[in-house]
């Protein structure tokens, strides 16, 4: 059996990680993402057009026999 050696280990411990700093950073990122989402929804609500959201009777009659809503009769 071939021995390729051992995994080297550090002789000195790594510096401690400031978990409070990481936690605050995560909170800031989440709150920024939430704020961005709310702003996008509000902008969309302000500038969207509500014209022509519903089909009139002629458009419904024309689309009944064409497109993905119709199925071939067998």
C-alpha positions in Angstrom: 0.0 0.0 0.0 1.4 3.4 -1.0 1.5 6.1 1.6 1.2 9.5 0.1 1.7 11.3 3.4 -0.5 13.1 5.8 -2.7 16.1 5.4 -0.8 19.1 6.6 -2.3 21.0 9.5 -1.7 24.5 10.6 0.4 25.0 13.7 -1.4 28.2 14.6 -5.1 28.7 14.9 -7.0 30.8 12.3 -8.3 34.2 13.5 -11.8 34.1 14.9 -14.6 35.2 12.7 -16.8 38.0 14.0 -20.2 36.4 13.7 -22.0 39.6 14.7 -20.5 41.3 11.7 -21.6 38.5 9.4 -25.1 38.6 10.9 -25.5 42.3 10.4 -24.3 42.1 6.8 -26.8 39.4 6.1 -29.6 41.5 7.6 -28.6 44.5 5.5 -28.6 42.4 2.3 -32.0 41.0 3.1 -33.5 44.3 4.0 -32.0 45.8 0.8 -33.5 43.0 -1.3 -36.9 43.4 0.3 -36.8 47.2 -0.3 -35.9 46.7 -3.9 -38.7 44.2 -4.4 -41.3 46.6 -2.8 -40.1 49.5 -5.0 -40.4 47.3 -8.1 -43.9 46.2 -7.3 -45.0 49.8 -6.5 -43.4 51.1 -9.8 -45.1 48.4 -11.7 -48.4 49.2 -10.1 -48.0 52.9 -10.9 -47.1 52.5 -14.6 -49.0 49.4 -15.7 -51.7 49.9 -18.3 -55.1 48.5 -17.4 -56.5 49.0 -20.9 -57.5 46.0 -22.9 -57.2 43.5 -20.0 -60.5 41.9 -20.9 -61.6 40.5 -24.2 -64.7 41.7 -25.8 -67.3 39.2 -27.2 -66.0 39.3 -30.7 -62.5 38.5 -29.6 -63.7 35.6 -27.4 -65.7 34.2 -30.3 -62.7 34.5 -32.7 -60.3 32.8 -30.2 -62.6 29.9 -29.4 -61.8 28.2 -32.7 -58.1 29.0 -33.0 -55.0 28.9 -30.8 -54.1 26.7 -27.9 -57.6 26.7 -26.4 -59.1 24.6 -29.1 -58.8 20.8 -29.3 -59.2 18.8 -32.4 -62.4 16.8 -32.4 -61.9 13.1 -32.8 
